[in-house]
Amino acid sequence: MRGIFVIPVVAAVLLVLVSNVATADNGGSSDPTKLLVKMVKGKTLCIKGWECREWSIHCCNLTISEYFQSYQFENLFSKRNSPVGKAVGFWDYFSFITAAAIYEPLGFGTTGGKLMQMKEISAFLGHVGSKTSSEYYGRGALPIYWNYNYGAAGEALKVDLLNHPEYIEQNATLAFQAAIWRWMTPIKKSQPSAHDIFVAKWKPTKNDTLAKRVPGFGATMNILYGDLVCGQGDIDAMNNIVSHYQYYLDLLGVGREEAGPHEVLTCAEQLSFNPISSTPASSS
């Protein structure tokens, strides 16, 4: 009698496996935490649910929604819907997660262990919070300047931002996508992205060391804003961004002590990656 049941059981198992592979090949699963794994040339690659739906080493880690929930987003941006805000109801958690899903397979918020992941989200949103302030409008959660940046961002996101930069002001998901694009994309090919700097993927050269540029939050300000905030000592513009990052670390339960020493946390003494005098003038 045992043999009678072997074939149906094996068939059922094979059906489940085939179903899982088909789901993976189609880009993921409706289950937000369902993990699919395969080996490619000795590397473990994963897909996890709808949020991290491309085969990637980073998708084997926690996804952003697994450690950063909507109530935490509300705590971080509790004043965004106040009467003084210019975009009441614009920014929301779902728009952020939807935008982040494009970049999670590339390592946004999914690089390293949980501590590094939470620190990166705190860092990114610290920049966002300091730039949007009470207005919560603008061209991207991290503002995009200069026409060539609109062109590059639009090409990456498959939206005509060069001719229609106002699209960013009309769609919260697109605004977050543009901001994450800026965070993940080097301003110049020879330079690191803010993401690479923060997760220590960037290795400083001798010239970087002489310029006092080291991996950490301070250098993310340097690559994003240059001497608008860096290399001028402890000025308010820089300290405002730093304080947002520290505050968000506290709110997420990481603790500001994880931000690192002053030379890592700030860019007060760093020479700029891109001095403002060498950057094209703004035309938007």
C-alpha positions in Angstrom: 0.0 0.0 0.0 2.9 2.3 0.7 4.0 2.3 -3.0 0.6 3.4 -4.1 1.1 6.8 -2.3 4.7 7.4 -3.3 4.0 8.6 -6.9 1.2 11.1 -5.9 3.4 12.6 -3.1 6.5 12.9 -5.4 4.3 14.4 -8.1 2.9 17.0 -5.6 6.4 18.0 -4.5 7.6 18.4 -8.1 4.5 20.5 -8.8 5.4 22.8 -6.0 9.0 23.1 -7.1 8.0 23.8 -10.7 5.5 26.4 -9.5 8.1 28.1 -7.4 10.6 28.2 -10.3 8.0 29.6 -12.6 7.1 32.3 -10.1 10.7 33.2 -9.7 11.3 33.4 -13.4 8.3 35.7 -13.6 9.9 38.1 -11.2 8.8 37.2 -7.7 5.9 36.3 -5.6 2.9 38.0 -4.1 4.2 36.9 -0.7 6.3 39.8 0.5 8.7 37.5 2.5 8.8 34.4 0.2 12.5 33.7 -0.6 13.7 31.9 -3.7 17.3 30.9 -4.0 19.7 29.7 -6.7 23.4 29.4 -7.2 25.2 31.0 -10.1 28.9 30.6 -10.5 29.3 29.9 -6.8 27.2 32.9 -5.8 24.0 32.7 -3.9 21.3 34.8 -5.6 17.8 35.4 -4.3 14.4 36.9 -5.1 12.2 37.9 -2.2 8.5 38.6 -2.8 7.4 41.6 -4.9 9.9 43.9 -3.2 13.2 42.4 -4.2 12.2 40.8 -7.5 15.4 40.5 -9.4 18.0 37.8 -8.8 20.6 39.4 -6.6 22.9 38.7 -3.7 21.2 41.6 -1.9 17.8 40.1 -2.1 19.0 37.3 0.2 19.1 39.9 3.0 16.2 41.5 4.7 14.0 43.7 2.5 13.3 47.3 3.7 9.7 46.6 4.7 10.9 43.8 7.0 12.8 46.2 9.3 11.2 49.5 8.5 7.4 49.7 9.0 4.8 52.3 8.2 4.5 53.5 11.8 8.3 54.3 11.8 7.9 56.3 8.6 5.1 58.2 10.3 7.3 59.0 13.3 10.1 60.2 11.1 7.9 62.5 9.0 5.3 63.3 11.6 5.1 67.0 10.6 4.7 66.4 6.8 0.9 66.9 6.9 0.9 69.9 9.2 -1.0 73.0 8.0 2.3 74.8 7.2 3.3 72.0 4.8 3.0 72.7 1.1 2.4 69.1 0.2 -0.1 67.7 2.6 -0.8 64.1 1.9 2.0 63.9 -0.7 4.7 61.8 0.9 3.7 58.3 2.2 5.2 55.0 3.2 3.8 53.0 0.3 5.3 55.4 -2.2 8.7 55.1 -0.6 8.6 51.3 -0.5 7.4 51.1 -4.1 10.2 53.4 -5.2 12.8 51.5 -3.1 11.8 48.2 -4.7 13.5 49.2 -7.9 16.8 49.7 -6.2 16.8 47.0 -3.5 18.2 44.4 -5.8 21.1 46.8 -6.3 21.8 47.1 -2.6 19.7 50.1 -1.5 18.8 49.3 2.1 19.7 45.7 1.5 23.5 45.8 1.8 25.2 44.1 4.7 23.5 43.1 7.9 20.4 44.6 9.6 22.4 47.3 11.4 24.0 48.6 8.2 20.7 48.4 6.4 18.9 50.5 9.1 21.8 52.9 9.1 21.6 53.5 5.4 17.8 54.1 5.4 18.4 56.5 8.3 21.1 58.3 6.3 19.1 58.5 3.1 15.9 59.7 4.9 18.1 62.1 7.0 19.1 63.8 3.8 15.5 63.8 2.6 14.1 65.2 5.9 16.7 68.0 6.0 16.1 69.0 2.4 12.3 68.8 2.3 11.9 70.4 5.7 8.4 71.7 6.3 7.7 72.2 2.6 7.9 68.6 1.4 7.8 69.6 -2.2 10.5 70.1 -4.6 12.0 68.2 -7.5 12.7 64.9 -5.7 13.0 64.0 -2.1 16.6 64.8 -2.7 16.5 67.9 -5.0 17.8 67.4 -8.5 19.7 70.3 -9.9 20.8 71.2 -13.4 19.3 70.0 -16.7 21.9 67.3 -17.3 20.7 65.6 -14.1 17.1 65.7 -15.1 18.1 64.1 -18.4 20.1 61.3 -16.7 17.4 60.7 -14.0 14.7 60.6 -16.6 16.6 58.1 -18.8 17.2 55.8 -15.8 13.5 56.0 -14.7 12.1 56.0 -18.2 10.3 59.3 -17.7 10.8 62.5 -19.7 12.0 64.6 -16.8 14.2 66.9 -19.0 11.1 68.4 -20.6 8.7 67.7 -17.7 10.5 68.2 -14.4 7.2 69.0 -12.8 6.3 65.3 -13.0 8.4 64.8 -9.8 6.2 67.3 -8.0 3.1 65.4 -9.0 3.9 61.8 -8.1 5.4 60.8 -4.7 6.7 57.5 -5.9 8.5 59.2 -8.8 9.9 61.8 -6.4 11.3 59.0 -4.2 12.6 57.2 -7.2 14.5 60.3 -8.4 16.0 60.7 -4.9 17.1 57.1 -4.6 18.5 57.3 -8.1 20.6 60.3 -7.0 21.7 58.3 -3.9 22.7 55.3 -5.9 24.2 56.9 -9.0 27.7 58.5 -9.1 27.7 62.2 -10.1 30.8 61.5 -12.2 31.9 58.1 -13.5 35.2 58.4 -11.7 33.5 59.0 -8.3 31.5 56.9 -5.9 27.8 57.2 -5.3 26.5 58.3 -1.9 25.4 54.6 -1.4 28.9 53.3 -2.1 30.4 55.8 0.3 28.0 55.0 3.1 28.2 51.2 2.9 32.1 51.4 2.6 32.1 50.0 -0.9 34.2 53.0 -1.9 37.9 52.8 -1.1 39.6 56.3 -0.7 42.6 57.1 -2.8 45.7 58.8 -1.5 44.2 62.1 -2.7 41.0 61.4 -0.9 42.9 60.8 2.3 44.8 64.0 1.9 41.5 65.8 1.4 40.3 64.1 4.6 37.5 62.3 2.8 36.6 59.0 4.5 33.7 56.5 4.1 30.7 57.5 6.2 27.8 59.9 6.5 30.0 63.0 6.2 31.3 62.0 2.7 27.7 61.4 1.5 27.1 65.1 2.2 30.3 65.9 0.3 29.4 64.0 -2.8 25.8 65.3 -2.9 26.4 68.9 -2.0 30.1 69.7 -2.2 31.3 72.9 -0.7 27.8 74.2 -0.2 28.0 72.4 3.2 31.5 70.8 3.4 34.9 72.1 4.2 33.6 75.2 6.1 33.7 73.9 9.6 30.6 73.2 11.7 28.2 75.4 9.8 24.4 75.3 10.2 23.7 73.9 6.8 25.9 70.8 7.5 24.8 70.4 11.1 21.1 70.4 10.1 21.6 67.4 7.9 23.7 65.6 10.6 21.1 66.3 13.3 18.4 64.7 11.1 20.5 61.6 10.6 21.2 61.3 14.3 17.5 61.8 15.2 16.4 59.2 12.7 18.9 56.7 14.1 17.4 57.2 17.5 13.8 56.9 16.2 14.6 53.6 14.4 16.2 52.2 17.6 19.7 52.1 16.2 21.1 55.0 18.4 23.1 58.0 17.4 26.2 56.4 18.9 26.3 54.2 15.8 26.9 57.3 13.6 30.6 57.2 14.2 33.2 59.8 15.3 33.1 63.5 14.2 35.4 63.0 11.2 33.2 60.2 9.8 29.8 61.9 10.7 30.6 65.3 9.3 32.4 66.8 6.4 33.5 70.0 8.2 37.2 69.6 7.3 36.8 67.7 4.0 37.8 69.2 0.7 34.9 69.0 -1.8 34.7 66.2 -4.4 33.1 68.7 -6.8 33.8 72.4 -6.0 30.8 74.5 -6.8 33.0 76.6 -9.1 33.4 73.6 -11.4 29.8 72.6 -11.5 27.4 73.8 -14.3 25.2 76.7 -13.2 21.7 75.8 -12.4 19.1 76.5 -15.1 16.0 75.2 -13.3 
